[in-house]
C-alpha cells in the first residue's frame, strides 16, 4: 500500500468545498452560454496559430495601425492579450487541482482494494470453520470475482505464492486477473520498475514488446487465475 501522510479528512474537504463554492461564485459571471452551433463555430487556436496571432499584433497592428478595422482598437486587442493570459493561468491552476484530487483518489482506491483483498483472504481461511462467513465469501466471489470464459484467450491457474512463466504473448493485448488474488506481471528482460500489479477482477494492457513474462501470485494462501492472449 501507499502511505498517505496527509489524509483528505471530512473537515478539510468541507473547507475546500466552501472555498471552491466561493470561487465558483466569482467565476460564474464570466460564463458565456453557447449553443452547439456556436461551439462548433469557434476557431481552434493551438500554439502555432497563437504565435501567428501574436506576430500579426507586433509586426502589423502595432507598426501599421491603419490595418486595424474600425470595429476594434489596438487597446481592445491588447486587453484581450491580458485576458487570454489570465484565463490560461487560471486554467492551469484548476487543471493541477483536478489532477491532484484524481491522483489522490486513485491512491485511496488502491489502498482500499488491497485492504479488502487482505480481509477476503482471511475470510476464506475463517470460512472453513464458519458456515455463515463461508456463505458471505461465496456471495462476494460469485458476484464480483467469477467471470465466464472469453473467446480468443487462455486461462491459467497459478498456485498460492507461485510464479509462472508465460511465453508467446500477443502484442498489446490485456492480461486479465479473473481470480481472487493480487498478481504481478513482468516481462523477462524488463526492469523490475515496470512490474504490473493487477488486482482481482482488473486487467492491464501488456506493454509493447512484452512476449515472454513471469506472473506471480502474491497470495500465500490462495490459488490465483488469469487470462492472456497467446
N, CA and C of each residue as an Amber inpcrd file, in Angstrom:
protein
   690
   0.8400000  -1.1990000   0.0000000   0.0000000   0.0000000   0.0000000
   0.8780000   1.2540000   0.0000000   0.2880000   2.3440000  -0.4340000
   0.9860000   3.6270000  -0.4600000   0.5970000   4.4260000   0.7780000
   1.5970000   4.8900000   1.5270000   1.3260000   5.6250000   2.7570000
   0.7540000   7.0060000   2.4410000  -0.3570000   7.3380000   3.0920000
  -0.9980000   8.6470000   2.9170000  -0.6390000   9.5100000   4.1140000
   0.2710000  10.4610000   3.9040000   0.7620000  11.2750000   5.0200000
  -0.2070000  12.3910000   5.4050000  -0.9830000  12.8570000   4.4290000
  -1.9490000  13.9310000   4.7070000  -3.3190000  13.5130000   4.1780000
  -4.1150000  12.8330000   4.9950000  -5.4380000  12.3590000   4.5480000
  -6.3660000  13.5150000   4.1780000  -7.2140000  13.2620000   3.2210000
  -8.2350000  14.2330000   2.8510000  -9.4210000  14.0110000   3.7970000
  -9.3340000  14.6110000   4.9630000 -10.3440000  14.4110000   6.0010000
 -11.6550000  15.1050000   5.6360000 -12.7130000  14.7610000   6.3660000
 -14.0070000  15.3910000   6.1410000 -13.9370000  16.8860000   6.4290000
 -13.2100000  17.2520000   7.4850000 -13.0830000  18.6750000   7.8380000
 -12.3610000  19.4440000   6.7300000 -11.2640000  18.8580000   6.2160000
 -10.5200000  19.5140000   5.1450000 -11.3660000  19.5900000   3.8770000
 -12.1030000  18.5160000   3.5950000 -12.9770000  18.5030000   2.4200000
 -14.0280000  19.5930000   2.5110000 -14.6080000  19.7750000   3.6930000
 -15.6150000  20.8230000   3.8980000 -15.0250000  22.2040000   3.6320000
 -13.8130000  22.4250000   4.1300000 -13.1440000  23.7150000   3.9220000
 -12.8770000  23.9560000   2.4400000 -12.3800000  22.9250000   1.7540000
 -12.0860000  23.0490000   0.3280000 -13.3630000  23.3220000  -0.4590000
 -14.4400000  22.5930000  -0.1190000 -15.7170000  22.7980000  -0.8080000
 -16.2080000  24.2320000  -0.6260000 -16.0970000  24.7440000   0.5960000
 -16.5460000  26.1100000   0.8780000 -15.7670000  27.1150000   0.0350000
 -14.4550000  26.9220000  -0.0380000 -13.6190000  27.8320000  -0.8200000
 -13.9200000  27.7130000  -2.3170000 -14.1500000  26.4790000  -2.7760000
 -14.4460000  26.2780000  -4.1970000 -15.7900000  26.8920000  -4.5800000
 -16.7620000  26.7850000  -3.6810000 -18.0590000  27.4090000  -3.9430000
 -17.9010000  28.9210000  -4.0530000 -17.0640000  29.4990000  -3.1750000
 -16.8160000  30.9450000  -3.2170000 -16.1380000  31.3250000  -4.5340000
 -15.1850000  30.4840000  -4.9700000 -14.5010000  30.7400000  -6.2370000
 -15.4790000  30.6180000  -7.3970000 -16.3470000  29.6030000  -7.3330000
 -17.3310000  29.3970000  -8.3920000 -18.2480000  30.6060000  -8.5190000
 -18.5690000  31.2130000  -7.3890000 -19.4110000  32.4100000  -7.4000000
 -18.7050000  33.5570000  -8.1090000 -17.3790000  33.6440000  -7.8970000
 -16.6030000  34.6940000  -8.5560000 -16.4870000  34.4470000 -10.0590000
 -16.3850000  33.1720000 -10.4270000 -16.1670000  32.8090000 -11.8230000
 -17.4480000  32.8500000 -12.6400000 -18.5690000  32.5760000 -12.0030000
 -19.8440000  32.4270000 -12.7070000 -20.1790000  33.5860000 -13.6550000
 -19.9170000  34.8570000 -13.2760000 -20.2810000  35.9610000 -14.1780000
 -19.5760000  35.9230000 -15.5360000 -18.4180000  35.2740000 -15.6370000
 -17.7070000  35.2740000 -16.9230000 -18.2400000  34.2020000 -17.8780000
 -19.1260000  33.3360000 -17.3650000 -19.6670000  32.2650000 -18.2020000
 -20.5160000  32.8250000 -19.3320000 -20.1900000  32.4200000 -20.5560000
 -20.9510000  32.8410000 -21.7310000 -21.5880000  31.5950000 -22.3330000
 -22.8920000  31.3860000 -22.1390000 -23.5450000  30.1860000 -22.6670000
 -23.5170000  30.1730000 -24.1960000 -23.0500000  29.0900000 -24.7720000
 -23.0230000  28.9380000 -26.2220000 -23.8670000  27.7310000 -26.6150000
 -24.5710000  27.8420000 -27.7310000 -25.2960000  26.6730000 -28.2310000
 -24.3270000  25.7860000 -29.0260000 -24.8030000  24.6340000 -29.4790000
 -23.9320000  23.6860000 -30.1750000 -23.3260000  24.2810000 -31.4370000
 -24.1280000  25.0360000 -32.1680000 -23.6420000  25.6450000 -33.4100000
 -22.5250000  26.6350000 -33.1320000 -22.6900000  27.4290000 -32.0750000
 -21.6670000  28.4140000 -31.7150000 -20.3800000  27.7330000 -31.2690000
 -20.5290000  26.6490000 -30.4990000 -19.3410000  25.9320000 -30.0380000
 -18.5660000  25.3360000 -31.2010000 -19.3140000  24.7480000 -32.1710000
 -18.6560000  24.1600000 -33.3360000 -18.0000000  25.2240000 -34.2010000
 -18.5350000  26.4460000 -34.1380000 -18.0160000  27.5250000 -34.9680000
 -16.7850000  28.2130000 -34.4130000 -16.4010000  27.8980000 -33.1610000
 -15.2210000  28.5240000 -32.5760000 -13.9680000  28.1200000 -33.3530000
 -13.1270000  29.0750000 -33.6410000 -11.8740000  28.8090000 -34.3550000
 -10.8820000  28.1460000 -33.3990000 -10.3480000  27.0150000 -33.8160000
  -9.3530000  26.3430000 -32.9910000  -8.0250000  27.0640000 -33.0780000
  -7.4840000  27.4360000 -31.9160000  -6.2240000  28.1820000 -31.8870000
  -5.2290000  27.4310000 -31.0090000  -4.3550000  26.6730000 -31.6450000
  -3.3080000  25.9680000 -30.9270000  -2.0870000  26.8520000 -30.7790000
  -0.9660000  26.2450000 -30.3790000   0.2600000  27.0070000 -30.1280000
   0.7540000  27.7190000 -31.3830000   0.7110000  27.0210000 -32.5320000
   1.2030000  27.6210000 -33.7730000   0.3470000  28.8070000 -34.2060000
  -0.9800000  28.6170000 -34.1160000  -1.8760000  29.7090000 -34.5130000
  -1.7750000  30.8870000 -33.5500000  -1.5720000  30.5880000 -32.2630000
  -1.4330000  31.6670000 -31.2830000  -0.1750000  32.4800000 -31.5670000
   0.9070000  31.7960000 -31.9590000   2.1370000  32.5010000 -32.3130000
   1.9010000  33.4020000 -33.5260000   1.0800000  32.9140000 -34.4660000
   0.7400000  33.7100000 -35.6490000  -0.0030000  34.9770000 -35.2450000
  -0.9710000  34.8230000 -34.3320000  -1.7560000  35.9740000 -33.8720000
  -0.8510000  37.0150000 -33.2160000   0.0720000  36.5390000 -32.3850000
   0.9770000  37.4740000 -31.6920000   1.9040000  38.1810000 -32.6870000
   2.3210000  37.4640000 -33.7320000   3.1720000  38.0730000 -34.7500000
   2.4120000  39.1480000 -35.5180000   1.1400000  38.8730000 -35.8300000
   0.3170000  39.8710000 -36.5250000   0.1770000  41.1210000 -35.6670000
   0.0080000  40.9080000 -34.3570000  -0.1440000  42.0480000 -33.4480000
   1.1180000  42.9070000 -33.4160000   2.2750000  42.2520000 -33.2140000
   3.5140000  43.0110000 -33.0260000   4.0990000  43.5580000 -34.3250000
   3.9280000  42.8090000 -35.4080000   4.5970000  43.1960000 -36.6600000
   3.7000000  43.9650000 -37.6250000   2.3980000  43.8970000 -37.4340000
   1.4950000  44.6160000 -38.3350000   0.6310000  45.6180000 -37.5820000
  -0.1270000  45.1470000 -36.5830000  -1.0620000  46.0350000 -35.8970000
  -0.3550000  47.1990000 -35.2210000   0.7510000  46.8880000 -34.5170000
   1.4570000  47.9450000 -33.7850000   2.2490000  48.8600000 -34.7200000
   2.7190000  48.3090000 -35.8320000   3.5310000  49.0970000 -36.7690000
   2.6640000  49.8050000 -37.8080000   1.5930000  49.1260000 -38.2170000
   0.6910000  49.6930000 -39.2220000  -0.7340000  49.7370000 -38.6750000
  -1.0060000  50.6610000 -37.7520000  -2.3280000  50.7170000 -37.1170000
  -3.4730000  50.9420000 -38.1020000  -3.1550000  51.4400000 -39.3020000
  -4.2120000  51.6770000 -40.2900000  -4.8490000  50.3780000 -40.7780000
  -4.1730000  49.2360000 -40.5170000  -4.7290000  47.9440000 -40.9430000
  -5.8120000  47.4410000 -39.9940000  -5.9540000  48.0740000 -38.8420000
  -6.9440000  47.6410000 -37.8540000  -8.3360000  48.1180000 -38.2720000
  -9.3080000  47.2090000 -38.3560000 -10.6660000  47.6040000 -38.7510000
 -11.2760000  48.5860000 -37.7490000 -12.3210000  49.2610000 -38.1610000
 -12.9840000  50.2320000 -37.2850000 -13.7160000  49.5610000 -36.1320000
 -13.9190000  48.2350000 -36.2240000 -14.7190000  47.5410000 -35.2080000
 -13.9820000  47.3500000 -33.8820000 -12.6520000  47.5340000 -33.8630000
 -11.9060000  47.4480000 -32.5910000 -10.6310000  48.2570000 -32.6960000
 -10.0120000  48.5180000 -31.5510000  -8.7690000  49.2870000 -31.5000000
  -7.6370000  48.4080000 -31.0090000  -6.4090000  48.9050000 -31.1260000
  -5.2490000  48.1730000 -30.6150000  -5.3790000  47.9770000 -29.1120000
  -5.9260000  48.9690000 -28.4340000  -6.1310000  48.8510000 -26.9870000
  -7.0930000  47.7130000 -26.6660000  -8.1450000  47.5960000 -27.4740000
  -9.0930000  46.4900000 -27.2800000  -8.3810000  45.1460000 -27.4240000
  -7.5460000  45.0490000 -28.4410000  -6.8480000  43.7890000 -28.7070000
  -5.8670000  43.4670000 -27.5860000  -5.1440000  44.4720000 -27.1150000
  -4.1680000  44.2610000 -26.0380000  -4.8560000  43.8590000 -24.7390000
  -6.0690000  44.3470000 -24.5270000  -6.8420000  43.9270000 -23.3510000
  -7.1730000  42.4410000 -23.4460000  -7.4370000  41.9620000 -24.6810000
  -7.6920000  40.5350000 -24.8740000  -6.4340000  39.7100000 -24.6230000
  -5.2630000  40.2810000 -24.9420000  -4.0000000  39.5960000 -24.6440000
  -3.9080000  39.2880000 -23.1480000  -4.1930000  40.3100000 -22.3450000
  -4.1230000  40.1550000 -20.8920000  -5.1510000  39.1440000 -20.4130000
  -6.3740000  39.2220000 -20.9600000  -7.4410000  38.3080000 -20.5370000
  -7.1080000  36.8650000 -20.9110000  -6.4940000  36.6760000 -22.1010000
  -6.1030000  35.3270000 -22.5130000  -5.0380000  34.7660000 -21.5790000
  -4.0660000  35.5920000 -21.2180000  -3.0100000  35.1620000 -20.2950000
  -3.5920000  34.7990000 -18.9370000  -4.5240000  35.6280000 -18.4470000
  -5.1670000  35.3530000 -17.1580000  -5.9620000  34.0520000 -17.2000000
  -6.6900000  33.8420000 -18.2950000  -7.5120000  32.6400000 -18.4430000
  -6.6340000  31.3880000 -18.4660000  -5.5370000  31.4460000 -19.2210000
  -4.6280000  30.2980000 -19.3070000  -4.0220000  29.9730000 -17.9490000
  -3.6540000  31.0120000 -17.1920000  -3.0410000  30.8070000 -15.8800000
  -4.0280000  30.1530000 -14.9100000  -5.2710000  30.6250000 -14.9080000
  -6.2880000  30.0630000 -14.0180000  -6.6530000  28.6370000 -14.4270000
  -6.7090000  28.3950000 -15.7320000  -6.9990000  27.0340000 -16.2000000
  -5.9170000  26.0630000 -15.7430000  -4.6500000  26.4970000 -15.8120000
  -3.5430000  25.6390000 -15.3930000  -3.6500000  25.2870000 -13.9110000
  -4.0270000  26.2810000 -13.0940000  -4.1830000  26.0430000 -11.6550000
  -5.3080000  25.0460000 -11.3950000  -6.4490000  25.2420000 -12.0660000
  -7.5930000  24.3530000 -11.8630000  -7.2990000  22.9410000 -12.3670000
  -6.5870000  22.8470000 -13.4850000  -6.2120000  21.5340000 -14.0140000
  -5.2970000  20.8050000 -13.0450000  -4.3760000  21.5440000 -12.4500000
  -3.4650000  20.9530000 -11.4770000  -4.2180000  20.4750000 -10.2390000
  -5.2040000  21.2620000  -9.7930000  -6.0140000  20.8690000  -8.6450000
  -6.7880000  19.5860000  -8.9470000  -7.4260000  19.5550000 -10.1240000
  -8.1960000  18.3680000 -10.5090000  -7.2890000  17.1500000 -10.5970000
  -6.0730000  17.3400000 -11.1210000  -5.1170000  16.2390000 -11.2330000
  -4.7080000  15.7250000  -9.8560000  -4.5480000  16.6440000  -8.8990000
  -4.1840000  16.2580000  -7.5300000  -5.2780000  15.4090000  -6.9010000
  -6.5240000  15.8530000  -7.0320000  -7.6430000  15.0880000  -6.4610000
  -7.7810000  13.7240000  -7.1460000  -7.5960000  13.6950000  -8.4600000
  -7.7240000  12.4470000  -9.2080000  -6.6560000  11.4450000  -8.7800000
  -5.4010000  11.9060000  -8.6470000  -4.3180000  11.0020000  -8.2640000
  -4.4750000  10.5390000  -6.8160000  -4.8840000  11.4640000  -5.9330000
  -5.0890000  11.0810000  -4.5330000  -6.2040000  10.0420000  -4.4430000
  -7.2700000  10.2470000  -5.2360000  -8.3670000   9.2890000  -5.2350000
  -7.9240000   7.9190000  -5.7150000  -7.0270000   7.8850000  -6.7200000
  -6.5220000   6.6120000  -7.2380000  -5.7160000   5.8740000  -6.1630000
  -4.9400000   6.6290000  -5.3750000  -4.1560000   6.0230000  -4.2880000
  -5.0860000   5.4470000  -3.2230000  -6.1240000   6.2070000  -2.8730000
  -7.0630000   5.7450000  -1.8560000  -7.7990000   4.5010000  -2.3360000
  -8.2350000   4.4990000  -3.5980000  -8.9080000   3.3080000  -4.1420000
  -7.9820000   2.0980000  -4.1070000  -6.7090000   2.3240000  -4.4470000
  -5.7180000   1.2500000  -4.4090000  -5.5980000   0.6720000  -3.0060000
  -5.4570000   1.5460000  -2.0020000  -5.2940000   1.0880000  -0.6220000
  -6.5340000   0.3600000  -0.1110000  -7.7170000   0.8770000  -0.4420000
  -8.9550000   0.2160000  -0.0270000  -9.0740000  -1.1640000  -0.6550000
  -8.6730000  -1.2600000  -1.9390000  -8.7560000  -2.5350000  -2.6310000
  -7.8240000  -3.5550000  -1.9870000  -6.5840000  -3.1410000  -1.7130000
  -5.6180000  -4.0620000  -1.1180000  -6.0460000  -4.4870000   0.2880000
  -6.5930000  -3.5510000   1.0620000  -7.0900000  -3.8970000   2.3940000
  -8.2400000  -4.8980000   2.2960000  -9.1450000  -4.6550000   1.3370000
 -10.2910000  -5.5430000   1.1610000  -9.8530000  -6.9410000   0.7510000
  -8.8380000  -7.0140000  -0.1010000  -8.3270000  -8.3160000  -0.5410000
  -7.7230000  -9.0840000   0.6350000  -7.0030000  -8.3560000   1.5080000
  -6.4200000  -8.9920000   2.6860000  -7.5140000  -9.5500000   3.5950000
  -8.5900000  -8.7620000   3.7440000  -9.7200000  -9.2170000   4.5590000
 -10.3570000 -10.4560000   3.9320000 -10.5150000 -10.4390000   2.6090000
 -11.1340000 -11.5710000   1.9250000 -10.2740000 -12.8270000   2.0430000
  -8.9560000 -12.6610000   1.9770000  -8.0620000 -13.8080000   2.1620000
  -8.2560000 -14.4200000   3.5540000  -8.3130000 -13.5490000   4.5780000
  -8.5210000 -14.0360000   5.9440000  -9.9060000 -14.6710000   6.0900000
 -10.8830000 -14.0680000   5.3780000 -12.2460000 -14.6000000   5.4580000
 -12.3180000 -16.0080000   4.8660000 -11.5750000 -16.2650000   3.8060000
 -11.5740000 -17.6000000   3.2030000 -11.0000000 -18.6390000   4.1640000
  -9.9880000 -18.2180000   4.9210000  -9.4110000 -19.1360000   5.9030000
 -10.4110000 -19.3970000   7.0310000 -11.0490000 -18.3140000   7.5190000
 -12.0060000 -18.4600000   8.6070000 -13.2730000 -19.1760000   8.1830000
 -13.5880000 -19.0980000   6.8730000 -14.8140000 -19.7130000   6.3760000
 -14.8080000 -21.2320000   6.5000000 -13.6270000 -21.8160000   6.6450000
 -13.5310000 -23.2690000   6.7710000 -14.2320000 -23.7630000   8.0390000
 -14.3380000 -22.8910000   9.0490000 -14.9630000 -23.2730000  10.3150000
 -16.1750000 -22.4090000  10.6580000 -16.6640000 -21.6400000   9.6790000
 -17.7900000 -20.7420000   9.9470000 -18.6800000 -20.7310000   8.7180000
 -19.8100000 -21.4100000   8.7840000 -20.6850000 -21.5490000   7.6220000
 -21.2900000 -20.2190000   7.1830000 -21.6070000 -19.3210000   8.1450000
 -22.1670000 -18.0220000   7.7810000 -21.1380000 -17.1750000   7.0450000
 -19.9020000 -17.1950000   7.5440000 -18.8270000 -16.4650000   6.8800000
 -18.5710000 -17.0540000   5.4930000 -18.6280000 -18.3760000   5.4080000
 -18.4260000 -19.0470000   4.1200000 -19.4830000 -18.6180000   3.1140000
 -20.7090000 -18.4400000   3.5890000 -21.8010000 -18.0100000   2.7160000
 -21.5450000 -16.6090000   2.1810000 -21.0790000 -15.7160000   3.0520000
 -20.7840000 -14.3370000   2.6370000 -19.6570000 -14.3070000   1.6140000
 -18.6210000 -15.1100000   1.8630000 -17.4920000 -15.1760000   0.9410000
 -17.9490000 -15.6790000  -0.4230000 -18.8130000 -16.6810000  -0.4100000
 -19.3050000 -17.2520000  -1.6690000 -20.1140000 -16.2300000  -2.4650000
 -20.9700000 -15.4830000  -1.7750000 -21.7830000 -14.4770000  -2.4620000
 -20.8820000 -13.4310000  -3.1230000 -19.8810000 -12.9540000  -2.3890000
 -18.9690000 -11.9410000  -2.9370000 -18.1680000 -12.5070000  -4.1010000
 -17.6790000 -13.7330000  -3.9490000 -16.8900000 -14.3600000  -5.0140000
 -17.7240000 -14.5670000  -6.2650000 -18.9460000 -15.0890000  -6.0750000
 -19.8070000 -15.3500000  -7.2280000 -20.2500000 -14.0630000  -7.9210000
 -20.4650000 -13.0190000  -7.1210000 -20.9830000 -11.7640000  -7.6720000
 -19.9160000 -10.9240000  -8.3590000 -18.7260000 -10.8550000  -7.7440000
 -17.7210000  -9.9030000  -8.2210000 -16.4640000 -10.5240000  -8.8250000
 -16.1750000 -11.7630000  -8.4950000 -14.8780000 -12.3080000  -8.8790000
 -14.9460000 -13.5130000  -9.7970000 -16.1280000 -13.9180000 -10.1700000
 -16.2660000 -15.0670000 -11.0680000 -16.6520000 -14.5750000 -12.4530000
 -15.8230000 -14.8770000 -13.4260000 -16.0580000 -14.4120000 -14.7870000
 -16.1500000 -15.6020000 -15.7310000 -17.0310000 -15.5080000 -16.6720000
 -17.1530000 -16.5530000 -17.6780000 -15.9900000 -16.4930000 -18.6500000
 -15.7630000 -17.5650000 -19.3870000 -14.6500000 -17.5960000 -20.3410000
 -14.8610000 -16.6060000 -21.4780000 -13.7830000 -15.9950000 -21.9470000
 -13.8320000 -15.0650000 -23.0590000 -13.1530000 -15.7020000 -24.2600000
 -13.6620000 -15.4010000 -25.4330000 -13.1120000 -16.0180000 -26.6340000
 -11.7430000 -15.4410000 -26.9580000 -10.8890000 -16.2940000 -27.5520000
  -9.5860000 -15.8380000 -28.0170000  -8.5330000 -15.7220000 -26.9460000
  -8.8180000 -16.1520000 -25.7230000  -7.8150000 -16.0630000 -24.6710000
  -7.6950000 -17.3950000 -23.9430000  -6.5650000 -17.5520000 -23.2350000
  -6.2860000 -18.7830000 -22.5000000  -6.2790000 -18.4940000 -21.0050000
  -6.8820000 -19.3760000 -20.2240000  -6.9460000 -19.2130000 -18.7790000
  -5.9080000 -20.1030000 -18.0970000  -5.2130000 -19.5340000 -17.1140000
  -4.2220000 -20.2760000 -16.3410000  -4.5450000 -20.1630000 -14.8610000
  -4.3260000 -21.2310000 -14.1280000  -4.3910000 -21.1870000 -12.6710000
  -2.9640000 -21.1220000 -12.1480000  -2.7580000 -20.3500000 -11.0960000
  -1.4190000 -20.2000000 -10.5290000  -1.4900000 -20.4450000  -9.0240000
  -0.6240000 -21.3190000  -8.5470000  -0.6530000 -21.7230000  -7.1390000
  -0.3730000 -20.5550000  -6.2080000  -0.8300000 -20.6770000  -4.9660000
  -0.5590000 -19.6380000  -3.9800000   0.9540000 -19.4570000  -3.8400000
   1.4060000 -18.1860000  -3.9130000   2.8220000 -17.8730000  -3.8310000
   3.6130000 -18.3220000  -5.0480000   2.9150000 -18.7440000  -6.1000000
   3.5920000 -19.3080000  -7.2570000   4.0480000 -18.2750000  -8.2690000
   5.0020000 -18.6940000  -9.1040000   5.5000000 -17.8840000 -10.2160000
   5.3580000 -18.7200000 -11.4780000   4.7430000 -18.1640000 -12.5210000
   4.5030000 -18.9150000 -13.7540000   5.0710000 -18.1580000 -14.9380000
   5.8390000 -18.8460000 -15.7720000   6.3880000 -18.2530000 -16.9910000
   5.4000000 -18.4320000 -18.1320000   5.1150000 -17.3410000 -18.8480000
   4.1910000 -17.3690000 -19.9720000   4.9370000 -16.8950000 -21.2160000
   4.9150000 -17.6920000 -22.2640000   5.6240000 -17.3470000 -23.4940000
   4.6380000 -17.1490000 -24.6380000   5.0510000 -16.3350000 -25.6170000
   4.2500000 -16.1380000 -26.8200000   3.0640000 -15.2290000 -26.6500000
   3.1780000 -14.2530000 -25.7520000   2.0720000 -13.3170000 -25.5470000
   1.8570000 -12.4600000 -26.7910000   0.5970000 -12.2330000 -27.1300000
   0.2840000 -11.4160000 -28.2960000   0.4740000  -9.9420000 -27.9690000
   1.0060000  -9.2110000 -28.9150000   1.3840000  -7.8190000 -28.7140000
   0.1980000  -6.9260000 -28.3580000   0.3950000  -6.1110000 -27.2960000
  -0.5600000  -5.0980000 -26.8850000  -1.9440000  -5.6550000 -26.5710000
  -1.9830000  -6.8340000 -25.9430000  -3.2340000  -7.4220000 -25.5000000
  -3.2830000  -7.3910000 -23.9710000  -4.4810000  -7.4000000 -23.3620000
  -4.5640000  -7.3220000 -21.9070000  -4.2980000  -8.6560000 -21.2250000
  -3.8260000  -8.5840000 -19.9910000  -3.7920000  -9.7490000 -19.1230000
  -4.8690000  -9.4980000 -18.0790000  -5.7400000 -10.4650000 -17.8830000
  -6.9340000 -10.2910000 -17.0540000  -6.8140000 -11.1400000 -15.7880000
  -6.9690000 -10.5110000 -14.6450000  -6.9720000 -11.2390000 -13.3760000
  -8.4100000 -11.6580000 -13.0890000  -8.7450000 -12.9010000 -13.4520000
 -10.1000000 -13.3860000 -13.2290000 -10.1900000 -14.2510000 -11.9780000
  -9.1690000 -14.1370000 -11.1310000  -9.1510000 -14.8860000  -9.8830000
  -9.4760000 -14.0150000  -8.6970000  -9.0110000 -14.4190000  -7.5310000
  -9.3440000 -13.7050000  -6.2940000  -8.1060000 -13.2340000  -5.5440000
  -6.9370000 -13.2560000  -6.2040000  -5.6970000 -12.8260000  -5.5500000
  -5.0240000 -11.7380000  -6.3820000  -4.1040000 -11.0190000  -5.7610000
  -3.3490000  -9.9910000  -6.4750000  -2.2030000 -10.6500000  -7.2410000
  -2.0420000 -10.2510000  -8.4980000  -0.9850000 -10.7950000  -9.3400000
  -0.0340000  -9.6830000  -9.7820000   1.2290000 -10.0590000 -10.0410000
   2.1540000  -9.1350000 -10.6810000   2.6690000  -9.7870000 -11.9540000
   3.0040000  -8.9490000 -12.9310000   3.4900000  -9.4380000 -14.2220000
   4.7130000  -8.6210000 -14.6210000   5.7490000  -9.3060000 -15.0880000
   6.9570000  -8.6130000 -15.5440000   7.5530000  -9.3600000 -16.7260000
   7.8400000  -8.6280000 -17.7850000   8.4870000  -9.2100000 -18.9630000
   9.9080000  -9.6190000 -18.5850000  10.3610000 -10.7350000 -19.1030000
  11.6230000 -11.3370000 -18.6630000  12.8200000 -10.3990000 -18.7300000
  12.8940000  -9.5740000 -19.7560000  14.0710000  -8.7190000 -19.9330000
  13.8460000  -7.2910000 -19.4440000  12.7140000  -7.0310000 -18.7920000
  12.3860000  -5.6650000 -18.3720000  12.8340000  -5.3770000 -16.9470000
  12.9820000  -4.0830000 -16.6480000  13.3480000  -3.6400000 -15.3000000
  12.2030000  -3.9120000 -14.3320000  12.5680000  -4.2370000 -13.0960000
  11.5560000  -4.5120000 -12.0720000  10.6290000  -3.3200000 -11.8530000
  11.1240000  -2.1230000 -12.1960000  10.3070000  -0.9130000 -12.0170000
   9.0820000  -0.9240000 -12.9250000   9.0900000  -1.7640000 -13.9580000
   7.9840000  -1.8260000 -14.9030000   6.9490000  -2.8860000 -14.5300000
   7.1290000  -3.5140000 -13.3680000   6.2060000  -4.5740000 -12.9410000
   4.7620000  -4.0780000 -12.8970000   3.8630000  -4.8510000 -13.4680000
   2.4340000  -4.5360000 -13.4370000   1.7810000  -5.2480000 -12.2630000
   0.9820000  -4.5490000 -11.4920000   0.2060000  -5.1430000 -10.4100000
  -1.2550000  -5.1570000 -10.8310000  -1.8850000  -6.3270000 -10.7760000
  -3.2620000  -6.4680000 -11.2440000  -4.1330000  -7.0200000 -10.1270000
  -5.0940000  -6.2390000  -9.6930000  -6.0000000  -6.6500000  -8.6310000
  -7.0740000  -7.5990000  -9.1750000  -7.7240000  -8.3740000  -8.3230000
  -8.7830000  -9.2810000  -8.7630000  -9.8760000  -8.5410000  -9.5400000
 -10.2900000  -9.1120000 -10.6630000 -11.3280000  -8.5090000 -11.4660000
 -10.8640000  -7.3740000 -12.3500000  -9.5460000  -7.0820000 -12.3240000
  -8.9980000  -5.9830000 -13.1150000  -8.1420000  -6.5440000 -14.2460000
  -7.6840000  -5.6750000 -15.1300000  -6.8200000  -6.0930000 -16.2250000
  -5.8420000  -4.9750000 -16.5420000  -4.7260000  -5.3260000 -17.1760000
  -3.7290000  -4.3500000 -17.6030000  -3.3080000  -4.6830000 -19.0310000
  -3.1160000  -3.6480000 -19.8350000  -2.6620000  -3.8460000 -21.2050000
  -1.1760000  -4.1570000 -21.1940000  -0.7830000  -5.2160000 -21.8640000
   0.6180000  -5.5940000 -21.9190000   1.3970000  -4.5490000 -22.7170000
   2.4900000  -4.0160000 -22.1910000   3.2880000  -3.0270000 -22.9350000
   3.8110000  -3.5970000 -24.2480000   4.0800000  -2.7280000 -25.1810000
   4.5870000  -3.1450000 -26.4860000   5.9000000  -3.9200000 -26.3250000
   5.9880000  -5.0510000 -26.9900000   7.2140000  -5.8430000 -26.9560000
   7.2460000  -6.9120000 -25.8910000   6.2360000  -6.9410000 -25.0190000
   6.1970000  -7.9750000 -23.9780000   5.6860000  -9.2850000 -24.6050000
   6.5830000 -10.2230000 -24.7820000   6.2380000 -11.5110000 -25.3870000
   6.3450000 -12.6490000 -24.3760000   7.4100000 -12.6170000 -23.5760000
   7.6380000 -13.6470000 -22.5610000   7.6690000 -12.9790000 -21.1900000
   6.8400000 -13.4370000 -20.2810000   6.7290000 -12.7670000 -18.9870000
   6.5550000 -13.7670000 -17.8470000   6.7450000 -13.2700000 -16.6230000
   6.5220000 -14.0640000 -15.4150000   5.3410000 -13.4840000 -14.6540000
   4.4200000 -14.3460000 -14.2760000   3.2600000 -13.9470000 -13.4870000
   3.4470000 -14.4810000 -12.0730000   3.2930000 -13.6280000 -11.0760000
   3.4750000 -14.0170000  -9.6750000   2.1800000 -13.8400000  -8.8990000
   1.8230000 -14.8470000  -8.1280000   0.6450000 -14.7820000  -7.2590000
   1.1090000 -14.2930000  -5.8920000   0.6620000 -13.1200000  -5.4780000
   1.1160000 -12.5310000  -4.2200000   0.4530000 -13.1310000  -2.9880000
  -0.5810000 -13.9230000  -3.1900000  -1.2460000 -14.5480000  -2.0440000
  -0.4840000 -15.7940000  -1.6080000  -0.2180000 -15.8770000  -0.3130000
   0.4840000 -17.0500000   0.2160000  -0.4900000 -18.1740000   0.5650000
  -1.7880000 -17.8890000   0.4710000  -2.7660000 -18.8820000   0.9310000
  -3.7600000 -19.3360000  -0.1340000  -3.9180000 -18.5550000  -1.2150000
  -4.9750000 -18.8810000  -2.1820000  -4.4500000 -18.9670000  -3.6100000
  -5.0130000 -19.8960000  -4.3610000  -4.6730000 -20.0520000  -5.7720000
  -5.2400000 -18.8830000  -6.5680000  -4.5140000 -18.4650000  -7.6000000
  -4.9720000 -17.3790000  -8.4390000  -5.3300000 -17.8690000  -9.8270000
  -5.8390000 -16.9540000 -10.6440000  -6.2070000 -17.3140000 -12.0110000
  -6.0790000 -16.0680000 -12.8880000  -5.6350000 -16.2660000 -14.1280000
  -5.5340000 -15.1300000 -15.0370000  -5.7510000 -15.6030000 -16.4770000
  -6.0520000 -14.6450000 -17.3430000  -6.3170000 -14.9270000 -18.7470000
  -5.4500000 -14.0500000 -19.6340000  -4.8580000 -14.6520000 -20.6720000
  -3.9920000 -13.9020000 -21.5850000  -4.2780000 -14.3250000 -23.0280000
  -3.8570000 -13.4640000 -23.9460000  -3.9490000 -13.7590000 -25.3690000
  -2.6200000 -14.3670000 -25.8120000  -2.6630000 -15.5930000 -26.2940000
  -1.4530000 -16.2790000 -26.7570000  -1.6640000 -16.7660000 -28.1880000
